[in-house]
Amino acid sequence: MKKSNFNFDVLDVPDSIRNKLIELSTSIDINKRSRKGSNGWLFFGQNRIHKQKVALKFYDWGGEPKYHAEPKNLAAIDSNNVI
């Protein structure tokens, strides 16, 4: 697999997220981080095999239920594009 050009070393994210991004980079060419949004970290890339564009969001909802609505709503979507 091709190595990602994304510089994971400069990310200001928890080590667990950095490590997961490095792991995912074997199958996803991660090429951008969004600074917009809240409750977590958002990255964009492209699947290396079928070339579909993907978004990766890691949530940090701080344990407050009012901030947990977005992942619950996404989990309810019945689509091959949401996991």
C-alpha positions in Angstrom: 0.0 0.0 0.0 1.1 3.5 -0.7 2.2 5.6 2.3 0.1 8.6 3.2 1.4 12.1 2.5 -0.5 13.4 5.5 1.7 14.5 8.4 0.3 12.7 11.5 3.1 13.9 13.7 1.9 17.6 13.8 -1.7 16.8 14.7 -3.0 18.2 18.0 -5.2 15.3 18.7 -5.1 12.6 21.5 -2.6 9.8 20.8 -5.4 7.2 20.5 -6.9 9.2 17.5 -3.5 9.7 15.9 -2.8 6.0 16.2 -6.2 5.1 14.7 -5.7 7.5 11.8 -2.3 5.9 11.1 -3.9 2.5 11.1 -6.7 3.7 8.8 -4.3 5.3 6.4 -3.4 1.9 5.0 -6.8 1.8 3.4 -7.7 5.5 3.3 -5.6 8.2 1.8 -6.3 10.9 4.5 -5.7 14.3 2.9 -7.4 17.0 5.0 -8.4 18.0 8.5 -11.4 20.3 9.0 -11.1 22.9 11.7 -14.8 23.6 11.5 -17.4 21.8 13.6 -17.4 20.8 17.2 -17.5 17.8 19.5 -14.5 16.2 18.0 -12.1 15.9 15.1 -13.1 15.6 11.4 -10.8 14.3 8.6 -11.4 13.7 4.9 -9.8 11.2 2.5 -10.4 8.7 -0.2 -10.6 5.0 -0.1 -7.5 3.6 -1.7 -9.2 0.7 -3.4 -12.6 1.9 -4.7 -11.7 5.7 -4.7 -14.8 6.7 -2.8 -14.4 10.0 -0.8 -14.8 9.5 2.9 -15.2 11.6 6.1 -13.8 10.3 9.4 -15.2 11.9 12.6 -13.9 11.1 16.1 -16.2 12.4 18.8 -15.4 13.9 22.1 -18.7 14.7 23.7 -17.4 15.2 27.2 -19.8 12.7 28.8 -22.7 15.2 28.5 -25.8 13.5 26.9 -26.9 16.7 25.1 -23.7 16.5 23.0 -24.2 12.8 22.2 -27.1 13.4 19.8 -25.1 13.6 16.6 -23.4 10.1 16.8 -26.8 8.6 17.9 -28.5 10.1 14.8 -25.7 9.0 12.5 -25.9 5.5 13.9 -29.6 5.4 13.0 -28.9 6.0 9.3 -29.3 2.8 7.3 -26.7 3.3 4.6 -23.5 1.6 3.4 -21.8 5.0 3.5 -22.2 5.4 7.3 -20.4 3.1 9.7 
